[in-house]
Amino acid sequence: MQNLPDRPQPRPGILAIDAYVPGKSAAPAGVKLHKLSSNETPLGASPAAIAAFKHSADHLELYPDGAATALRQALAARYGLDAGRIVCGSGSDEILSLITNAYIGPGDEGIFTAHGFLVYKIAIMAAGGTPIVAPETNLTSNVDAILACVTPRTKIVYLANPNNPTGTYIPYDEVKRLHAALPRNVILVLDAAYAEYVRRNDYASGIELVSTSENVIMTRTFSKIYGLALLRLGWCYGPAGIIDALNRIRGPFNVNGPAIAAGIAALQDENHLAKTLAHNDHWLPWLEREISALGISVTPSVGNFLLMHFPKTLGKTAREADLFLSSRGLVLRAVGAYGLPDALRLTIGSEEANLLVVNALRDFMAGA
Ligand SMILES: *Cc1c(COP(=O)(O)O)cnc(C)c1O
């Protein structure tokens, strides 16, 4: 026993992981906070979802349905899917971890793009695998660059479409071209967390590709347009083989009852969904226009957030802008961890917050 370490040691690689840092949520004392750092909806959840959540408080002693059957059936009905090929999770983050743990181990590789969602890298490393970063073109996923990273060790390709934090997307034809060129043993994960926000004819979340192949899985979330981030609720639609693997390793009650109840109610409230989408349809282009007019370049976004750039040539840094906005209670997301130290991500907020952001940026650029 002499050569054993004197305390427990995590598996190799665990201590090399940089923990995920969520968006900030604090304003200076006495200043109203506008949290624009985590792509949450300013319209809140559907009143029906809130009522369903409250109703479930009467029986906190009961275990939930471990298979989330009613929610899977509601999702299946809503999207025309087979409920047997849906798995729900505690946020889509959990689903991403489940997929990774089921298919990646030491020596295996997972590919994601240069400014892709950071949860992929954490999940790959936590599973003992090797993260492989594919370069992007104009802050947009590049199918050929992803394919150039594929090796016999590749097990999963993660594609956030649209991507966070860039807000860019690739057309469905490109997704299909990527899938067609991947070896059949490689899983293509289509992370469609912002699918409901996209207003482009050439976009699709990937449902058809999942239905017609054995190696594509789509993940979705209730955290964004449905406004249920606090409850942690996500889901995936995949081929029978992958779904079977996920069901074997997930926690037996991985989704809580209030989340199931609220999720079902949220799905049925199409009116609230339409209102939330209309809000974004109005304010996303407005913010893009107003901020660009101030001389700050903005990456065109199809999500509920946008990326602003503060290159050296501007003479003002992203960090200075972040501090200035924070002092007015406008809390954005610094994205240095995404390899974008000169950028800030802004979530589309309430009318009040959006107007304040543009006014604050105007003052910032004027040197006030
Ligand atoms: C927000 C987000 C998710 C969803 O996370 P949840 O765990 O469902 O809250 C997944 N992928 C991307 C790209 C996101 O931005």
Ligand as a Chemical Component Dictionary entry (heavy atoms), coordinates in Angstrom:
data_LIG
# 
_chem_comp.id                   LIG 
_chem_comp.type                 NON-POLYMER 
_chem_comp.pdbx_formal_charge   0 
_chem_comp.three_letter_code    LIG 
# 
loop_
_chem_comp_atom.comp_id 
_chem_comp_atom.atom_id 
_chem_comp_atom.alt_atom_id 
_chem_comp_atom.type_symbol 
_chem_comp_atom.charge 
_chem_comp_atom.model_Cartn_x 
_chem_comp_atom.model_Cartn_y 
_chem_comp_atom.model_Cartn_z 
_chem_comp_atom.pdbx_ordinal 
LIG C1 C1 C 0 -28.453 27.235 -23.788 1  
LIG C2 C2 C 0 -27.894 26.181 -24.659 2  
LIG C3 C3 C 0 -28.202 24.843 -24.447 3  
LIG C4 C4 C 0 -29.253 24.446 -23.460 4  
LIG O1 O1 O 0 -28.888 24.199 -22.242 5  
LIG P1 P1 P 0 -29.910 23.591 -21.187 6  
LIG O2 O2 O 0 -29.045 22.635 -20.459 7  
LIG O3 O3 O 0 -31.009 22.894 -21.926 8  
LIG O4 O4 O 0 -30.398 24.728 -20.385 9  
LIG C5 C5 C 0 -27.687 23.883 -25.294 10 
LIG N1 N1 N 0 -26.902 24.236 -26.324 11 
LIG C6 C6 C 0 -26.611 25.515 -26.583 12 
LIG C7 C7 C 0 -25.791 25.836 -27.770 13 
LIG C8 C8 C 0 -27.081 26.522 -25.745 14 
LIG O5 O5 O 0 -26.756 27.785 -25.975 15 
# 
loop_
_chem_comp_bond.comp_id 
_chem_comp_bond.atom_id_1 
_chem_comp_bond.atom_id_2 
_chem_comp_bond.value_order 
_chem_comp_bond.pdbx_ordinal 
LIG C1 C2 SING 1  
LIG C2 C3 SING 2  
LIG C2 C8 DOUB 3  
LIG C3 C4 SING 4  
LIG C3 C5 DOUB 5  
LIG C4 O1 SING 6  
LIG O1 P1 SING 7  
LIG P1 O2 DOUB 8  
LIG P1 O3 SING 9  
LIG P1 O4 SING 10 
LIG C5 N1 SING 11 
LIG N1 C6 DOUB 12 
LIG C6 C7 SING 13 
LIG C6 C8 SING 14 
LIG C8 O5 SING 15 
# 
